[in-house]
């Protein structure tokens, strides 16, 4: 399906579906800065957003409808509200659950449901799925059946190869990042993690 054949590129509607928990884990590994994905520092969220936008930069002229962030966090109440607020400040729509013991499936189920409902309703022309989890292979296959193109965006070293092949296009995060930029990101994140840990220790 050639989306540009009958419509201008800038008229195409784009929605993003971000596996936030998975992305934060891989960001920690990529920059070699330990932090807990269920309780991320503010800078980690900002970096994730910027990395996605920079990696998929050529889609910047399309109509962005919504960028949804799916994740689980430790705690609830004020902690959950604070996390949601940070995501909204980063222009990300939060779909957040309190973290429970064992493997967290609610995040996967929510991302799957949102993607398929929006694809079935034809609310986007291009869906960007930010995850490396092989559990989404069949979900991507199903979403493509509704006529939209599904693009992938993730760290190339951490994505399941079968999932990568299912995407109509794949954008590797950090593939063209210089060592200087990577080190700058690492220092920024390290500083934010250290500040967060100091604040917690002082309470």
ABEGO torsion letter per residue (X at the ends): XBAAAABBAAABBBBBBBBAAAAAAAAAAAAGBBBBAABBBAAAAAAAAAAAAAAAAAAAABBBABBBBBBBBBEBEAAAAAAAAAAAAAGBBBBBBBBBBEBBAAAAAAAAAAAAAAAAAGABABBBBBBABAAAAAAAAAAAAAGBBBBBBBBAAABBAAAAAABABBBBBGAABBAAAAAAAAAAAAAAAAAAAAAAAAX
